[in-house]
Amino acid sequence: MKKTTTYILAALLGICSLTSCTKDNVLDSRVVGEWLLELQDVAFDPIVTDEDFDIPQEANSLAVIYHFDETGLGWKEIDIMQDSHLVYVPYDRYHTTFKYTVSNDGIVVITFLDEDGKESEVGDELFFDGKSLTSTIEDQTLVFTRATEDQIKWYQDEADAWYGGVDDSVHSITGVGEGWTWAGEIAATAIDR
């Protein structure tokens, strides 16, 4: 009898670990894909202020893109533009990797990974209602919608033009001092682009 009870308890624990008994570490296939937020003029001021970006004064629009893979990984990109041309890219798809989970309550927890693939203390939190992603910055609700194929292609082309695309070769950066960041380098060279 004791052996049977042990097997039943083990089976129940196994079922709970595979079903809704856990609230976190769930991958929701409905979130997989590319999500986009586009803001014009002063509408993006709270985001820029919150992130403390040093952007060109002539910038008049902003796009935030989250790309979620089915593997639980993804990337984030922020494109700051003037008249539909990139003038500053503080986060780009080639250097901003994250892992994510979606709770049963729709909370999307994003944890950014460093160059070695280790979790950093930096992350984002979004809410997924089954149709859209939302975020709140300074009491302003930001609604992300699923990007269309044309939008995906346009932002991919812009990223490739800005960074020269992605290839399989390994690029090393030498002579970089401590405290150097991609965002800092981009800000220093954005005027030249």
N, C-alpha and C positions, 0 to 999 in steps of 0.2 A: 504494500500500500504506500509506503514511504517513497519507494522508487517511482511509482506511478504519479504521485503528487509532484515529485521533482520534475518529471518529464512534462507534465501539464504546465507547471509554472515556467519552465524553460521555453515551451512552445508559445505561451502567452507573451512572454518578454520578447521573443523573436518576432511575433506578429506585430506587437506595438512598435518595435523599432522599424518595421517596414511600412507602417501605416501612419495615420494622423496622430498617434500618441506623442510624437515629437512635434514641436512648433517651429523649430529652426532647422537650418541646413537642408532646406528643400530647394530643388530646382524646378521652376515652373516654366514649362516649354512655351507658354504664351508670352513670356517676356523676351524670348530669344529673338534677336534681330537688332536693327538700328533704330534708335529713338532720337528725335530732334526737337530742339526748342530754338526758335528764331525770334529775336527781338530787335526793334528798330529804335534809333535815337535815344531819348532819355529813359526808355523802358528798361534798358540794360544797366543803368547806373547802380542800382542796389547790388547786382552781381559783381560788377567791377569793384565797387567799394568794399564788399565783403571779402573778396579775394585779394585785394590790395595790388591790383595790376597796374603797371606803369605803361599805359597804352598811349598811342599817338592821339593828339587832340582832334585830328580830322576824322577819327573813327565814328561811324554812324550806324553800325549794326553789329550784332553778335549772334553766333550760333553755338549751342552746346549739343554735343552728340555723345550718346552712350551706345556702345555696341556690345551686346550680350551674346556670347557663344553658348552652345548647348553643353559645353564642358564645364561650365561654372566660372569661366574666365571671360574677360572682355577688355575694352579700352575706352578711354574718354578723350574727347577732343573739344577744345574751345577755340573758335575762330572769330577773330575780331576783324571787321572789314570796313572799308570805305568805298561806298558805291559799288558793292559786290566784288571788291578785290581785297584779298587778304593783306592786312597791314601788321598783324601781330597774332602769334599762335602760342599762348602760354602753356597749353597742354596739347600734345599731338598724339595721334593714333600709333605712331611708331615707338614712342617712349613712355607711354602712360598705360600700364597694364594693371588690371585689378582682378580680384576674385569676388564672387558675389553669392549670396543666398537670398531666398525669398521665403519669409515666414508664411504660415497659413493665414495670418492676418493681413498679408499683402505688403509687409515691410521689406524693402529691398536694401540689404546691407552690403555696401561696397567697401572692400579693403584693398588699398593700393599696394602693389608689390614693388620692391626696390629692384635694382639692376641684377641682383643675385636671385630674384624670385622669392625673397623672403617678405613676409607681411610687414608693412610699416604701420605706424600709429595713425596715419592719415586715412580718411575714408569719407564716403558720402552715404546718405540715407535718403531713399526715395520711397514713395508709396505706389503700389500697383493695384488698380481696382479691377483688373481683368481686361481693360480696354486702353487705359492711358497710364502714364507715369506722372507723378507730381512730386514737386519739391517745394519747400517753403523757405524763403529768405526774407528776413525782416518783415514778417507778416504778409508778404506777397507770395501768393500761390503761383508756381510756374508749372505749366502743363506741357509735357512732352508728348508728341504724337509719333506714330510709326512713320519713319521716313519712306518716301516713295522711291521707286527705282531711279527716277531722274535726279532726285535729291542726293541719293547715295552716290550716283555716278558723278554729279557735279562736285560734291565735297571731296570725293576720292581724287578727282582730277586736280582740284585746288591743292590738296595735300601733296600729291605727287609733284606738282609744279613748285610748291614751296620747299619741299625737302628733297626732291629728286627721286621720290619713290622708295620702295623697299626692294632689296635684293638679298641673295643668299650669302653674300660675302660678309666677312667680319670686319667691322670698322673699329679701329682703336683711336683714341684721342690721347695725344701725348702733350706734355707740357702744361697740363691743366692744374691750377693751384687748388688748394683746399677751399671748399665753400663754393666752387663753381657749380652752376646748375644749367640745365638746358634752357629754362625760362630766362635766366639772366643773360645767357649768350644770345638768345633770340631777340630779347629786348634791345641788346646793344647793336645788333645787326639789322633790325627790322627796317630802319630808315634806308639802308642800302638796297633793299629788295624792290 
